[in-house]
């Protein structure tokens, strides 16, 4: 029963994190395209800060804690599955994108501010990584089978 509760809350945190990851770059685009110091710029800066502090970072931390708890509850059995390693790599990638977005946000208002087109393109990366992670876990393609099944 513990496993099911941990998994349920893990999924809830993942949904919140992904929602934030999809919104964060879009809000940065709105801020960059706004008049510096204007009402929209200030409003977007506040929205970005709230999103990061209230949703994005806490949900990433919750996702990691609960995900590692799930892995721990299945240890060492889960280590032999290729899908687990692929999912872990995708989550590390999403976490890296989280850091990249936070870093880009700090550069807004400077000469090193990201271009809106760059942000729009990078906005898709976390979603693509999440698609791969979900397919790896749910479908468990034949090439991601348990290593002991190969022998």
N, C-alpha and C positions, 0 to 999 in steps of 0.2 A: 504493500500500500504506500509506503514511503516513496518508492521509486516513481509511482504514478503522480504523486503530488509534486515531487521535485521536477519531473518532466513537464507537468502542466505549467508550473510557474516559469520554468526555463523557456517554454514556447511563448508565454506572455511577455517576458522580458525581451526575447528576440523580436517579437512584433513591434514593441515600443522602440527598440534600438533601430530597427530597419526603417520605421516611419521617420525617426529623427535623422537618420543618415540620408534619406531621400529629400527631406525638407531643408537640411542645413545648407547645402550648396545653392539651392534655389533662393533661399533668403539672402545669401551672400551676393548673388547676382542682382537681386532687387536693390540691395544696399549700394553696390558698386555703380549701378546705373542711375541711382538717385543723385540729386544735387548735394555735394559735400556740405555737411552742417545743416542741411534742410530738414524739414519735418519727417520726410520718408526715410532719410538716412538715419536719423536718430531713432525712429520707430523700429526700423529693421535691426539696428545695432542692439536695441533692447530685446527684441524678439529672438535674435540669435543668441544673446547671452542667456536668456531664460531657457531656451531650447537646450542649450549645452548643459546648463547647471541642473535643470529639473528633469529632463527626459534623456538626453543623449548619453551623457557620462554615467549617470546612475544605472540606466538600462544596460549599458555595455558591461559594467561591473557585475550586475546581477546575472547577465547572460553567462559570463565567464565563471562566476562562483557556482551557479547551478549546473552549468555544463560540466565543469570539473567534478562536481559532486556526482552527477550521473555517471561519468566515466569511472569514478572511484567505486561506485556501487557495483560496477560490472568488471572491475579489475581482477585479474589480468586477462580475462577472457576477451575483452574488447580490443586489446592491443594487436591481436592477430588479424583484424579485419582491415582491408585496404580502404573501405569506405570511411572508416573512422579517421584514418590518417588524412584522407582527402578532405573530409569535413573540417578537421582541425586546421589544415592548411588554408582553407577558405575563410575560417573565422579569424585566423591570424591576419589574412589579407584585409578583411573588413576592419579589423582593429587598426591596421596600418593606415587605411583610408581615413578612419576616424581621426587619427593623429595628423594626417596630411591636411584634412579639412580644417582642423583647429589651428594648425600652423598658418594656413592660407588666410584664415579669418583675421589673424593678428597682423597681417600685412596690408589689410584694407586701409586706405587712407595714406599709403606710402607709395613711392615709385615702384615698389616690388609687388604691388597689389595684383592678384590673379586677374586674368582676362575673363570676362563673362563667358566667352565661347569655351575656354578651357574648363571652367566650372561646369558648364552644361554637359560637356563630354564626360568629365570625370564623375558627374552625378550618376551615371549609369553603372560604373564599376562595382559599387557595393551590391547593387541588385543582381548583376551577373554572377558575382561570387556567391550570393545567397542562393541563386538558382542551382548552381553546381552543388552546393552543400546539401540542399533539400533533396535533389535527385540522388546524390550519393547515399543518403540515409534511408530514404523511402524505397527507391528502386533497387539499390544495391546491385549495380550492373555486374554481369558475370566476371568481368575482369577485376572486380574489387572483392572477390570472394575471400573467405578465410584462408590464410596461408597454409593451414594444415590440410585443406581440401585439395591442394595442388598435388601433393605426393601420392 
